[in-house]
Amino acid sequence: MDSLTWWQPAQVDRKVSHANFNQPENKPKVYPISEADRKIVVDLLGATVALKLIDLDENVQAKKPLEPKDRTVAFDSVNDRTQRATIHQVCSPFRLHLHD
């Protein structure tokens, strides 16, 4: 054994970054609702309901654990067919997440 190399530390693979050590690698991508669609939802359902619905959608996309009370958004029925169709059209990306 060479007397100059016996004390050298072992080579360590340092590819793992310490800055990313505690962060999940496969963090779900969240697709926020567009400002135009946000305005439509607010106009049709009111700000409080719209914000709850948008928040629920983003939490579901992010796969955050939710309490049972936080998994639903209740609002008055919409009897106007045109308004109801618009709500379904604007909110369908929430359910399907077909943004890409």
N, C-alpha and C positions, 0 to 999 in steps of 0.2 A: 504494500500500500504506500502510495506517495505521501510523505509526511506533510505536504502543503495542502492536500485536498481533504483529508479526513475530517476536518473541523467545519467545512463549508456546509451551510444549511441546505436542506433538500429544496429542489426546484418545486415551486407551487404554482398551479394553474390559477391565475388571477383574473379569469374572464368574467367572474361574477362581480358586478358592481355593487359596492356597499350602499350606494345611494338608492338602488332599486331593490334592496334586500327585503324590505317590508311591504313592498307594493305588489298587488296581484298582477300577474303577467297577462292574463286574459280578461281584463276588465271589459264588461259589456259596453258596447257603443250605444250612446243615447242620441236619438234623433229628435231634436226639439221641434215643436210645431212652428210653422212659419208665422210671421207677424200678421200677414193677411188672414190666415186661418184663425189665429188667436183672436183677432178683432171680430170675425164672424161668430165665433163661439161666444164671446163676451156679449155681443149684441143680441144673440138669440137666447142665451141662458142666464145672462147676468154675470157680473164679475166674480162673485163668490163661487158660484157653481163652476164656472169656466176654469178658474184657477185651481179648484180642487180636482177637476177632471184632468187638467194638464199636469198637475203635480202627480196624480195617480199614474198617469201614463209614463212619465219620466222615471218614477220609482220602479214600475214594473219592468221597463226597459233596462234599468240599471240592476235589476234582480235584487233589489233591497228587500229584506224581510219586512213584512207589513203586519200590523195588528189587524184582527178581523174587522174592527170598526173602521179602519183606514182603507179597506179593499173595495169599498163601494162609494158611489156618489149618487145621491138621491136628488131629484128635482121634479117639479110639477110636470104633468103630462103636456105634450105639445099636440094640440088638436089640429092645427093648420098643416095640411099635407105638404105644402111647399116648404114651410119652415122645418118640418120633420125630415123631409128629403135632404135639405141643406145640411142639417145636423148630421145625418148619416154619412153624407158625402164628405164633409169636413172631418168627421171623427173616424172614418174608416182607417186612415193611417195609424190611429192610436191602436186599433185592434190588430191590424195586419203587419204593421211596421215594414211596408214595402217601399222604403225610401231609396234604396240602392238597387 
